[in-house]
């Protein structure tokens, strides 16, 4: 909740060693980039409480080490299988 604005850049996929992303309660907009699939060590993602739109990338849901995912209170569509 730092009032971060703007979109999630495609370069997020370059954060190879990141294990947690918590951007809850900011003002992020746009879509979740498909490059998020490159985060092979990611275990926890919270993009809740933003203004994200569009589909939830299946690449995010397919992360093998991901144990926690929150996307609530956005305008996203398509639920991960």
N, C-alpha and C positions, 0 to 999 in steps of 0.2 A: 504494500500500500504506500508506494513512494510517488504516486501520480506520474508514473512513466507513461509517456505518450508515444504514439506512432505504431509502426508495424513491426512484426518479428522478422528480422532480416534473414535472408537465405543463408548467410554466413553462420547461422546458429549451428549448422551441421559440422562446422570446423572445430567445435568444442569437444574434442575426442575424449577427454578424461572426466567430463562433467558427470556426476552421478545424481544431482538433483537440480531442478529448475523450479523456482517458486516465484511467480509473477502475479500472485493473487491480488485482486483489488486495485488494479491500475487502470490505465486508459488505453490499453493496447487495442489496435483495430486491424482490419484486414484478415488474412487467412493464416493458418498454421502452415509454414513452408514444408514441402515434402522432404527437404534436406534433413529434417529431423531424424530420418531413418539412419543417418550416419552416427548418431549418438549411441554407440554400441554398449556403453557402460551405464546408460541412464537407468535409474531405479525409481525416481519420483518426479512427476511433473504436475504442477498446479498452475493452470492458466485461468482459473475461475475468477469471476467478477470483473471481466473486461468487456470489450466490445468486439470480440472476434466473430468473424462471419465465415460462411462457406462450409465445405465438407470437412469432417475430421479425417485426416490422412490415415489410411490403413497402415501405413508405415509406422505410425506412432503406436498403434494398438499391437503391432506385431513385435515390439521390442521384447526380447527374451528375458531381460533382467528387470523389466518394469513391474513394480509391485503396487505403486500408487499413482493414480491418475485422476485429476479433478479438472473438469472443463465447465462446471456449472456456471450459470448466470452469464452466458454469452448468447450469441445468435448463430450457433453452429447447427449443422444438420448432418444426417447420416451417423448413426451410432455404430461404433466398432463392433465387428462380429464377435 
